[in-house]
Amino acid sequence: MTGALDAAGITEPRLREAYVRCRRLNAEHGRTYYLATRLLTKAQRPAVHALYGFARFADDIVDSAPPGSDPARRLEALSAELFAGLDSGRSDDPVLAAVVDTAGRYGIRRDLFTAFLDSMRMDLTVTGYADRAALDRYVHGSAEVIGLQMLPVLGTVGEQAEAAPYAAALGKAFQLTNFLRDVAEDLDRGRVYLPADELAAFGVDRDLLLWCHRHGRTDPRVRAALAAQHATTREVYAYARAGIDRLHPVSRPCIATALVLYSEILDRIEAAEFAVFAHRARVGRARRVRLALSGLARAMWARRGRRAADLTAAATERWA
């Protein structure tokens, strides 16, 4: 990662180590995100690692708390230290130092971190969502704001406000995909991230989901309900895809590749007839590598085009 840190102009040793730690968190927990991140320019990568690394760090506090620990207290401590860092422009925390630095470099809005931490707090007390509106409130903070945080790093061809709804939708699409893939895992944590009223329309409730989980089988009613959730998620992907052209050309291969990789998890779920209680849907390594190589070719082409445009602009300015 040394080359990426150098390219981003990050020189202070402790700050560099914080970015390295965030990269490790990203690589460990988000193989799809991490692979797609390799398609960005070196200068962009540390900021993306910082944002995703922080998100994973907070998520681990909520979902992987050691026995006897107090996740609510740890989350409040994290929140206090983050906002103190955002106020001062620096942090001594080995993870927060990177995200605070990234927020300052790219002007990332404070309210996006507030919304994210609010959703993390919900995970400590909320075990289900009555309807789509309730779930959307959670998803805004847990996923949409990640897309919005990323926008200044990715760059846009127009105003950021024009690209923002699409960036938020992509974060939402990824999260909704997780909800479908991880129904069983979420039940183990006592949670259901599917709107209760939409499940009820197919005769499905938490008890039936738990029965499916215990038996490793998908009841026909549950299959129909999951298919409806699947169709809704496809619509969100379709909307998000339309916003890729609003990103800076050098960032499009990364986001397009991440979109395809994650949407193919939906393909695997559908192909397995929604057997989400029997196995975890995933995209194979060979497929991920092929898509990454294709994306890399597009990324290199975009970077050459950017360099040519920069040279042309410099020459025009010199001779004007």
Salt bridges, closest charged atoms under 4 A:
ASP6 OD1 - ARG16 NH1 2.92
GLU17 OE2 - ARG24 NH1 3.64
GLU28 OE2 - HIS29 NE2 4.00
ASP59 OD2 - ARG56 NH2 3.47
ASP60 OD2 - HIS29 NE2 3.12
ASP60 OD1 - ARG56 NH2 3.99
ASP63 OD1 - ARG191 NH1 2.73
GLU76 OE2 - ARG121 NE 2.55
ASP87 OD1 - ARG110 NH1 2.64
ASP92 OD1 - ARG90 NH2 2.80
ASP101 OD2 - ARG105 NE 2.55
ASP111 OD1 - ARG109 NE 2.84
ASP118 OD1 - ARG121 NH1 2.87
ASP123 OD1 - ARG191 NH1 3.97
ASP136 OD1 - LYS172 NZ 3.17
GLU144 OE1 - HIS140 ND1 2.93
GLU162 OE1 - ARG246 NH1 3.97
ASP182 OD1 - ARG181 NE 2.91
ASP182 OD1 - ARG280 NE 3.21
GLU185 OE2 - ARG189 NH1 3.08
GLU185 OE1 - ARG280 NE 3.85
ASP188 OD1 - HIS213 NE2 2.80
GLU198 OE1 - ARG132 NH2 2.74
ASP219 OD1 - ARG221 NE 2.97
GLU264 OE1 - ARG268 NH2 3.67
GLU264 OE2 - ARG287 NH2 2.47
ASP267 OD1 - ARG234 NH2 2.13
